Amino acid sequence: MYSPGDQAVHDFARRLADSLKAGAYVVSEEPYETPKTLSDQAESWKAFGLKLLRLEYREEQSDWGQPNFGRLLFQKAKS
């Protein structure tokens, strides 16, 4: 699991946000150990012009077997 400050994660988020048209949506579903790690990740994406629309943390087994996971829904800022 990458930490929110990890350079690889930061570069991926930047490249993804740069590739989106204004108004586009991004859905992310990943394993997170705690609600805090999910919240930290959501905050880090805001720097790339993505507005958080929904944050969901689940303490149940995901489809891929992870015991805790989170879902994020973002929208790229409209020009």
N, C-alpha and C positions, 0 to 999 in steps of 0.2 A: 504494500500500500504506500503510495506516495504521500508525502506531506504537502499541504497547500502551498508552501513556499518552495517546493522542488522546482528547479529550473525546467526540467522536461515537461512538467505539467503546465507551468507558466507559458512556455513556448507553444504548446499544443493549444491552449485556450486562446492565445493571441492569434495564431494562424487560423483557427476555426472562426473566431469572431470577424477577422478580416475578410474571410471568404463569403460571409453572409450578406445578403441584400438587406436594406433597411426594412424593418417589420417582420423579418424571418424569425422563426422559433427554433429553439434548441432544447431537446429533452436529454437529460443525463440520468442514468440509473447505474449506481456504482456501490460497492461495499464501503461502509463507513463504520468505524468502531463505536462512535458516540454521536449524539446530536450535535455536539460542539464541533467535531471535525467536519460534519456536513455543513454547518453554519459558516465555518471558516472558509470552506471551499466556495460556497455561494458568494461570500463577500469578495473573494479574489476575482471572480468573473465580472464583477461590476466595473472593474477598471478597464474593461475592453468594450464598454458601451452596451452591455447586456443588462436588461432590467429583469430582476427576479419576479416571476409571476406566481410561482408555487414552490414550496419546499415541503417535502414529506419524508419523515424518518420512520422506518419500520423495524421492529424487533421481532422478526419472524423470518423463517427460511425463505430465501429468494428462489426463483426458478433454477438458478445455477448453483444453489447449495450454500450460499453465504448466509450466516445467521443474522446479520444486521445490514441493512442497506438503506440508501436514500435515493430519492428522486427529486430532480430539479427541473423546473420549466423556466426558460428565459425567453425574452424577446429582444432582438437587436433594436436599438433606438431608431426611430424614424427620422429621416433627414428633414 
